Amino acid sequence: MVQRYGFGPTGYSTLTYALDYQTLCDAGDYYEVSAVIYRGVKASGDLKVGDNCQLETDALTHTYQTFTYKEVDGEGYLVSEDGLECYYKPSADGSPVTLYCDSDDRVECPFYNGTMHIRKDAITGVAITNEISDFTKDTLTEESAAFNGIAFDENGQIKELIYFGD
């Protein structure tokens, strides 16, 4: 499932993971945790000012929103029907454009709600501060249960949980 969305140059998944710290349980050789996985919302890279497009914003509920391409003072935006303004610049080759808004936060689309396995020897950390530590059952808290850099072993178990920031 994760493989089809790809991995960045450092080997981490390009997806965002929200782990439910309250469900973390010891499953013998690994920890099991409920998780929601998100991918970035993408728009066609060849839109013209005034074009409308339907974009999936929640794959779990099959929710789509209409976005309209607008320009304000030379800056391009895709604006959703409920007013969300996302940065947009057509790509030179027409390839899909991932949407970002606010302080360069990626617009996320949940597509998986289930369980994941975390190795007992996994590591976790925050990239910007270069803080890396061993994963323990106490690592996940309400404040630290979202990661946008996860690496997997050959069995599909999580071996690294890193937060790269937004």
Short mmCIF file of the C-alpha atoms (twelve columns), coordinates in Angstrom:
data_MODEL
# 
_entry.id   MODEL 
# 
loop_
_atom_site.group_PDB 
_atom_site.id 
_atom_site.type_symbol 
_atom_site.label_atom_id 
_atom_site.label_alt_id 
_atom_site.label_comp_id 
_atom_site.label_asym_id 
_atom_site.label_seq_id 
_atom_site.Cartn_x 
_atom_site.Cartn_y 
_atom_site.Cartn_z 
_atom_site.pdbx_PDB_model_num 
ATOM 1   C CA . MET A 1   0.000   0.000  0.000   1 
ATOM 2   C CA . VAL A 2   2.668   2.529  1.013   1 
ATOM 3   C CA . GLN A 3   4.987   1.591  -1.874  1 
ATOM 4   C CA . ARG A 4   2.658   2.989  -4.550  1 
ATOM 5   C CA . TYR A 5   3.036   6.503  -3.104  1 
ATOM 6   C CA . GLY A 6   6.803   6.359  -3.117  1 
ATOM 7   C CA . PHE A 7   9.700   7.245  -0.921  1 
ATOM 8   C CA . GLY A 8   11.832  10.369 -0.758  1 
ATOM 9   C CA . PRO A 9   15.557  10.429 -1.569  1 
ATOM 10  C CA . THR A 10  16.407  9.563  2.053   1 
ATOM 11  C CA . GLY A 11  14.289  6.388  1.996   1 
ATOM 12  C CA . TYR A 12  11.413  7.731  4.081   1 
ATOM 13  C CA . SER A 13  7.811   7.422  2.961   1 
ATOM 14  C CA . THR A 14  6.308   10.586 1.417   1 
ATOM 15  C CA . LEU A 15  3.088   10.067 3.372   1 
ATOM 16  C CA . THR A 16  1.945   11.492 6.711   1 
ATOM 17  C CA . TYR A 17  1.028   9.150  9.554   1 
ATOM 18  C CA . ALA A 18  -1.197  9.913  12.541  1 
ATOM 19  C CA . LEU A 19  -0.727  7.199  15.141  1 
ATOM 20  C CA . ASP A 20  -3.334  6.819  17.883  1 
ATOM 21  C CA . TYR A 21  -1.109  6.706  20.958  1 
ATOM 22  C CA . GLN A 22  -3.999  5.419  23.103  1 
ATOM 23  C CA . THR A 23  -4.189  2.180  21.085  1 
ATOM 24  C CA . LEU A 24  -0.493  1.258  21.242  1 
ATOM 25  C CA . CYS A 25  -0.163  -2.280 22.556  1 
ATOM 26  C CA . ASP A 26  2.573   -4.839 22.935  1 
ATOM 27  C CA . ALA A 27  2.092   -7.616 20.378  1 
ATOM 28  C CA . GLY A 28  5.098   -9.732 21.306  1 
ATOM 29  C CA . ASP A 29  7.800   -9.032 18.715  1 
ATOM 30  C CA . TYR A 30  6.429   -5.576 17.864  1 
ATOM 31  C CA . TYR A 31  3.997   -2.880 18.951  1 
ATOM 32  C CA . GLU A 32  0.655   -2.562 17.201  1 
ATOM 33  C CA . VAL A 33  -1.021  0.834  16.837  1 
ATOM 34  C CA . SER A 34  -4.091  2.227  15.098  1 
ATOM 35  C CA . ALA A 35  -3.146  4.702  12.399  1 
ATOM 36  C CA . VAL A 36  -4.540  6.974  9.730   1 
ATOM 37  C CA . ILE A 37  -2.307  7.482  6.695   1 
ATOM 38  C CA . TYR A 38  -2.540  10.600 4.538   1 
ATOM 39  C CA . ARG A 39  -1.301  11.448 1.049   1 
ATOM 40  C CA . GLY A 40  -1.014  14.881 -0.455  1 
ATOM 41  C CA . VAL A 41  -3.917  16.260 -2.489  1 
ATOM 42  C CA . LYS A 42  -2.820  16.715 -6.104  1 
ATOM 43  C CA . ALA A 43  -4.279  18.831 -8.891  1 
ATOM 44  C CA . SER A 44  -3.661  18.704 -12.613 1 
ATOM 45  C CA . GLY A 45  -0.581  20.720 -13.498 1 
ATOM 46  C CA . ASP A 46  -2.100  22.384 -16.556 1 
ATOM 47  C CA . LEU A 47  -5.014  24.405 -15.146 1 
ATOM 48  C CA . LYS A 48  -5.849  27.855 -16.523 1 
ATOM 49  C CA . VAL A 49  -7.157  30.791 -14.481 1 
ATOM 50  C CA . GLY A 50  -10.887 30.274 -13.902 1 
ATOM 51  C CA . ASP A 51  -10.761 26.480 -14.309 1 
ATOM 52  C CA . ASN A 52  -12.619 24.317 -11.792 1 
ATOM 53  C CA . CYS A 53  -11.458 20.878 -10.730 1 
ATOM 54  C CA . GLN A 54  -12.831 18.155 -8.477  1 
ATOM 55  C CA . LEU A 55  -10.218 16.881 -6.027  1 
ATOM 56  C CA . GLU A 56  -10.531 14.023 -3.582  1 
ATOM 57  C CA . THR A 57  -10.003 15.395 -0.075  1 
ATOM 58  C CA . ASP A 58  -10.984 12.281 1.900   1 
ATOM 59  C CA . ALA A 59  -10.538 8.858  0.321   1 
ATOM 60  C CA . LEU A 60  -12.057 7.140  3.372   1 
ATOM 61  C CA . THR A 61  -15.438 8.804  2.811   1 
ATOM 62  C CA . HIS A 62  -14.990 9.406  -0.939  1 
ATOM 63  C CA . THR A 63  -15.347 13.158 -0.404  1 
ATOM 64  C CA . TYR A 64  -14.492 15.501 -3.257  1 
ATOM 65  C CA . GLN A 65  -14.370 19.285 -3.266  1 
ATOM 66  C CA . THR A 66  -14.498 21.716 -6.145  1 
ATOM 67  C CA . PHE A 67  -11.485 24.014 -6.401  1 
ATOM 68  C CA . THR A 68  -11.220 27.085 -8.644  1 
ATOM 69  C CA . TYR A 69  -7.925  28.402 -9.994  1 
ATOM 70  C CA . LYS A 70  -7.557  32.133 -9.233  1 
ATOM 71  C CA . GLU A 71  -4.725  34.619 -9.422  1 
ATOM 72  C CA . VAL A 72  -4.263  37.452 -6.941  1 
ATOM 73  C CA . ASP A 73  -1.439  39.945 -7.544  1 
ATOM 74  C CA . GLY A 74  0.293   37.447 -9.823  1 
ATOM 75  C CA . GLU A 75  0.121   34.590 -7.301  1 
ATOM 76  C CA . GLY A 76  -1.849  31.451 -8.185  1 
ATOM 77  C CA . TYR A 77  -4.289  29.790 -5.814  1 
ATOM 78  C CA . LEU A 78  -6.714  26.914 -5.932  1 
ATOM 79  C CA . VAL A 79  -9.628  27.937 -3.735  1 
ATOM 80  C CA . SER A 80  -12.012 25.286 -2.412  1 
ATOM 81  C CA . GLU A 81  -15.763 25.733 -2.162  1 
ATOM 82  C CA . ASP A 82  -15.374 26.246 1.602   1 
ATOM 83  C CA . GLY A 83  -12.669 28.903 1.199   1 
ATOM 84  C CA . LEU A 84  -9.427  26.963 1.660   1 
ATOM 85  C CA . GLU A 85  -6.722  28.760 -0.361  1 
ATOM 86  C CA . CYS A 86  -3.948  26.525 -1.653  1 
ATOM 87  C CA . TYR A 87  -0.826  27.710 -3.434  1 
ATOM 88  C CA . TYR A 88  -0.841  26.686 -7.099  1 
ATOM 89  C CA . LYS A 89  1.565   27.160 -9.970  1 
ATOM 90  C CA . PRO A 90  1.049   25.155 -13.170 1 
ATOM 91  C CA . SER A 91  3.905   22.748 -13.842 1 
ATOM 92  C CA . ALA A 92  5.952   23.211 -17.004 1 
ATOM 93  C CA . ASP A 93  5.172   19.694 -18.226 1 
ATOM 94  C CA . GLY A 94  1.587   19.478 -16.938 1 
ATOM 95  C CA . SER A 95  2.463   16.914 -14.256 1 
ATOM 96  C CA . PRO A 96  0.319   16.905 -11.098 1 
ATOM 97  C CA . VAL A 97  0.892   19.598 -8.481  1 
ATOM 98  C CA . THR A 98  0.710   18.811 -4.752  1 
ATOM 99  C CA . LEU A 99  -1.293  21.434 -2.881  1 
ATOM 100 C CA . TYR A 100 0.017   23.417 0.086   1 
ATOM 101 C CA . CYS A 101 -1.638  26.125 2.175   1 
ATOM 102 C CA . ASP A 102 -1.056  28.348 5.207   1 
ATOM 103 C CA . SER A 103 2.590   28.118 6.270   1 
ATOM 104 C CA . ASP A 104 3.444   25.631 3.534   1 
ATOM 105 C CA . ASP A 105 1.438   22.814 5.110   1 
ATOM 106 C CA . ARG A 106 0.617   20.065 2.649   1 
ATOM 107 C CA . VAL A 107 -3.110  19.556 2.081   1 
ATOM 108 C CA . GLU A 108 -3.698  16.000 3.281   1 
ATOM 109 C CA . CYS A 109 -6.152  13.343 2.110   1 
ATOM 110 C CA . PRO A 110 -6.706  10.391 4.472   1 
ATOM 111 C CA . PHE A 111 -6.781  7.086  2.595   1 
ATOM 112 C CA . TYR A 112 -6.075  4.353  5.160   1 
ATOM 113 C CA . ASN A 113 -7.470  3.734  8.620   1 
ATOM 114 C CA . GLY A 114 -6.183  0.574  10.234  1 
ATOM 115 C CA . THR A 115 -3.248  -0.810 12.185  1 
ATOM 116 C CA . MET A 116 0.501   -0.628 11.780  1 
ATOM 117 C CA . HIS A 117 3.362   -2.522 13.389  1 
ATOM 118 C CA . ILE A 118 6.335   -0.800 15.020  1 
ATOM 119 C CA . ARG A 119 9.497   -2.790 15.650  1 
ATOM 120 C CA . LYS A 120 10.627  -2.890 19.251  1 
ATOM 121 C CA . ASP A 121 14.086  -1.682 18.178  1 
ATOM 122 C CA . ALA A 122 12.687  1.237  16.154  1 
ATOM 123 C CA . ILE A 123 14.103  4.724  16.498  1 
ATOM 124 C CA . THR A 124 12.233  8.005  16.607  1 
ATOM 125 C CA . GLY A 125 13.154  11.646 16.420  1 
ATOM 126 C CA . VAL A 126 12.764  15.206 15.241  1 
ATOM 127 C CA . ALA A 127 14.931  15.970 12.219  1 
ATOM 128 C CA . ILE A 128 15.320  19.733 12.674  1 
ATOM 129 C CA . THR A 129 16.797  19.340 16.165  1 
ATOM 130 C CA . ASN A 130 18.634  16.120 15.291  1 
ATOM 131 C CA . GLU A 131 17.081  14.428 18.328  1 
ATOM 132 C CA . ILE A 132 17.063  10.668 17.809  1 
ATOM 133 C CA . SER A 133 16.154  8.109  20.468  1 
ATOM 134 C CA . ASP A 134 14.970  4.552  20.857  1 
ATOM 135 C CA . PHE A 135 11.246  4.043  20.475  1 
ATOM 136 C CA . THR A 136 9.501   2.985  23.669  1 
ATOM 137 C CA . LYS A 137 5.892   2.531  24.594  1 
ATOM 138 C CA . ASP A 138 6.009   5.992  26.194  1 
ATOM 139 C CA . THR A 139 7.309   7.681  23.018  1 
ATOM 140 C CA . LEU A 140 3.862   8.272  21.580  1 
ATOM 141 C CA . THR A 141 1.876   10.989 23.297  1 
ATOM 142 C CA . GLU A 142 -0.963  13.234 22.207  1 
ATOM 143 C CA . GLU A 143 1.608   15.873 21.212  1 
ATOM 144 C CA . SER A 144 3.994   13.541 19.383  1 
ATOM 145 C CA . ALA A 145 1.971   11.056 17.393  1 
ATOM 146 C CA . ALA A 146 2.274   12.528 13.871  1 
ATOM 147 C CA . PHE A 147 5.189   11.665 11.611  1 
ATOM 148 C CA . ASN A 148 6.012   12.550 8.018   1 
ATOM 149 C CA . GLY A 149 9.122   10.433 7.780   1 
ATOM 150 C CA . ILE A 150 8.633   6.734  8.338   1 
ATOM 151 C CA . ALA A 151 10.965  4.013  7.135   1 
ATOM 152 C CA . PHE A 152 9.970   0.375  6.927   1 
ATOM 153 C CA . ASP A 153 11.894  -2.873 7.103   1 
ATOM 154 C CA . GLU A 154 11.597  -5.680 4.558   1 
ATOM 155 C CA . ASN A 155 8.571   -7.080 6.448   1 
ATOM 156 C CA . GLY A 156 6.618   -3.820 6.344   1 
ATOM 157 C CA . GLN A 157 7.199   -3.023 10.003  1 
ATOM 158 C CA . ILE A 158 8.122   0.511  11.018  1 
ATOM 159 C CA . LYS A 159 11.811  0.857  11.867  1 
ATOM 160 C CA . GLU A 160 12.096  4.675  11.994  1 
ATOM 161 C CA . LEU A 161 9.579   7.384  12.928  1 
ATOM 162 C CA . ILE A 162 10.859  10.878 12.144  1 
ATOM 163 C CA . TYR A 163 9.124   14.245 12.209  1 
ATOM 164 C CA . PHE A 164 10.584  16.553 9.543   1 
ATOM 165 C CA . GLY A 165 8.318   19.484 10.390  1 
ATOM 166 C CA . ASP A 166 5.989   21.193 7.972   1 
# 
